[in-house]
Amino acid sequence: MEYVLKTEGLTKRYGKHTVVDHVSMHVRKGDIYGFIGRNGAGKTTFMRMAAGFAAPDEGTQELFGSQELEKQRVRIGSLIEQPGVYRNMTARENIEVVRRNLGITSKTAVDEVLEFVNLSHTDKKKVKNFSMGMKQRLGIAIALFSNPDFLILDEPINGLDPAGIKEIRDLLLKLNREKQITILISSHILGELSKIATRYGIIRDGVLVEEFDRKELERRCRKCHKLIVDDEERTAAVLEEKCGITNYDIPETGIVRVFENLEDSWKLNQELIQSGIRLKESYLTGQDLEGYFMDLLGDEKNA
């Protein structure tokens, strides 16, 4: 497996307070990695360490399979906290400053990046008059100007209206699919994040609780009719032979989960009982994505 970012036990303390606590993260090449946690959970501090803006107190990290971090960080673009832009300049003027600072001679590069983030039409409009979504897209344009392979974005859709959120979502998918840029993104808007992320990491009180991919998340949140029975094998036979149901599993002894015909669960119960199955419990279960994430994040008071 090729990792763009790999950390082992990465830790950051401020005084006696441990903000990031032995985090081992694995961002694979091609991922859109959704980094989820409440305010103060340690997301921004971790991202600052990954981007080279803060030094860890413990642990190691690799970028693109190398521990030569400074050499590899030229391949990173980042937008952490607020975009660093000049409010009294236009979008083009802001990008032009970046071009000169980076020593890039091609002036067409400015037009190309503005076109890519859909800001080429802003002309003489100053950044102070931009919408929040336009400012975020300008920040992403600045992060993209060095042609990075890895993009680190901290809450890029926070505070945006639905139209602005869709613009950023479409832009990130375009970056990932057309330019093959790996993305590490944090967000509080869990429903939106689930539309683009291919992999997730959950951080709580500085600790990375879990990592999993999109398929695993869908599996965990899948709705089903859960049956607790005295004989799971006989139950399976009844499902197939009398109910025509094949989409089920037996996760453990005495439990059968049915994933089809959920609207007719009462008919299924009736058929099982008439077939002599001792039905101990029968209920519909499964969560939406946001509910599942909130359970992983824990109570607000503990965040």
Residue pairs with C-beta under 8 A, 6 or more apart in sequence:
1 26
1 28
2 28
2 29
2 65
3 26
3 27
3 28
3 29
3 62
3 64
3 65
4 27
4 28
4 29
4 31
4 63
4 64
4 149
4 150
4 182
5 25
5 26
5 27
5 50
5 61
5 62
5 63
5 150
5 184
6 25
6 26
6 27
6 61
6 62
6 65
7 23
7 24
7 25
7 50
7 59
7 60
7 61
7 62
8 24
8 59
8 60
8 61
9 22
9 23
9 24
9 58
9 59
9 60
10 20
10 22
10 23
10 24
10 25
10 46
10 49
10 56
10 58
10 59
10 60
10 61
11 18
11 20
11 21
11 22
11 23
11 56
11 57
11 58
11 59
12 18
12 19
12 20
12 42
12 45
12 46
12 49
12 54
12 56
12 57
13 19
13 57
18 206
19 42
19 45
19 206
20 42
20 45
20 46
20 49
20 56
20 206
21 42
21 205
21 206
21 207
22 58
22 59
22 207
23 42
23 46
23 59
23 203
23 206
23 207
23 208
24 208
25 46
25 201
25 208
25 211
26 211
27 33
27 150
27 182
27 184
27 199
28 182
28 199
29 182
30 176
30 180
30 182
30 198
31 182
31 183
31 184
31 198
31 199
32 172
32 173
32 176
32 182
32 183
32 185
32 196
32 197
32 198
32 199
33 182
33 183
33 184
33 185
33 197
33 198
33 199
33 200
33 201
34 185
34 186
34 187
34 193
34 194
34 196
34 197
34 199
34 200
34 201
35 43
35 46
35 47
35 184
35 185
35 186
35 200
35 201
35 203
36 186
36 187
36 190
36 193
36 200
36 201
36 202
36 203
36 293
36 296
36 297
37 43
37 186
37 202
37 203
37 204
37 297
38 204
38 297
38 300
38 303
39 188
39 303
40 303
41 203
41 204
41 205
41 206
41 297
41 303
42 203
42 205
42 206
43 154
43 186
43 203
44 80
44 81
44 154
44 186
45 54
46 203
47 78
47 80
47 152
47 154
47 184
47 186
48 54
48 80
49 55
49 56
49 61
50 61
50 76
50 152
50 184
51 73
51 76
51 78
51 80
51 152
52 69
52 70
52 73
52 76
53 78
53 80
60 67
61 67
61 69
63 69
63 72
63 73
63 75
63 76
63 150
64 72
64 75
64 149
64 150
66 72
74 146
75 148
75 149
75 150
76 148
76 149
76 150
76 151
76 152
77 143
77 144
77 145
77 146
77 148
77 150
77 151
77 152
78 143
78 151
78 152
78 153
78 154
79 136
79 139
79 140
79 142
79 143
79 151
79 152
79 153
79 154
79 156
80 152
80 153
80 154
81 154
82 139
83 135
83 136
83 138
83 139
83 142
84 139
84 142
85 94
85 127
85 135
85 138
85 139
85 142
86 93
86 94
86 97
86 127
87 126
87 127
87 128
88 126
88 127
88 128
89 97
89 126
89 127
90 122
90 123
90 124
90 125
90 126
90 127
91 114
91 119
91 122
91 125
91 127
91 130
91 134
91 138
91 141
92 110
92 114
92 122
94 127
94 138
94 142
95 110
95 113
95 114
95 138
95 141
95 142
95 145
96 110
98 142
98 145
99 107
99 109
99 110
99 145
102 145
102 146
104 145
109 145
111 120
113 141
113 144
113 145
114 120
114 122
114 141
116 141
116 144
116 174
117 137
117 138
117 140
117 141
117 144
117 171
118 137
118 167
118 171
119 134
119 137
119 138
119 141
122 130
122 134
127 135
127 138
130 138
131 164
132 159
132 160
132 161
132 164
133 160
133 161
133 163
133 164
133 165
133 167
133 168
136 156
136 157
136 160
136 164
136 168
137 167
137 168
137 171
139 156
140 151
140 153
140 156
140 168
140 171
143 151
143 153
144 151
144 175
148 181
149 180
149 181
149 182
150 181
150 182
150 183
150 184
151 175
151 181
151 182
151 183
151 184
152 183
152 184
153 172
153 183
153 184
153 185
153 186
154 186
155 186
155 187
155 188
156 168
156 172
156 185
156 187
157 164
157 165
157 168
157 169
157 187
157 189
157 192
158 187
158 188
158 189
160 168
165 189
165 192
169 192
169 195
169 196
172 183
172 185
172 196
173 196
175 181
175 183
176 182
176 183
176 196
185 193
185 196
185 197
187 193
190 289
190 290
190 293
190 294
191 289
191 290
194 217
194 289
197 214
198 213
198 214
199 211
199 212
199 213
199 214
200 211
200 212
200 213
200 214
200 217
201 208
201 210
201 211
202 208
202 209
202 210
202 211
202 293
202 296
202 297
203 209
204 296
204 297
204 298
204 302
204 303
205 302
205 303
209 296
210 296
212 220
217 289
217 292
220 287
220 292
221 286
221 287
221 288
221 289
221 292
222 259
222 286
223 259
223 262
223 284
223 285
223 286
224 257
224 258
224 259
224 262
224 284
224 285
224 286
225 257
225 258
225 259
225 261
225 262
225 265
225 268
225 282
225 283
225 284
226 255
226 256
226 257
226 258
226 281
226 282
226 283
226 284
226 285
227 235
227 255
227 256
227 257
227 258
227 272
227 279
227 281
227 282
228 254
228 255
228 279
228 280
228 281
228 282
229 235
229 254
229 255
229 256
229 272
229 277
229 278
229 279
229 280
230 254
230 277
230 278
230 280
231 277
231 278
232 250
232 253
232 254
232 255
232 256
234 275
234 276
234 277
235 256
235 272
235 277
236 248
236 250
236 256
238 271
238 272
238 275
238 277
239 245
239 246
239 248
239 256
239 258
239 268
240 246
242 271
242 275
243 261
243 267
243 268
243 271
245 258
245 260
245 261
245 268
246 260
247 258
247 259
247 260
248 256
248 257
248 258
248 259
248 260
249 256
249 257
249 259
250 256
250 257
251 257
254 280
258 265
258 268
261 267
261 268
262 284
265 282
265 284
269 279
269 282
272 279
273 279
287 295
297 303
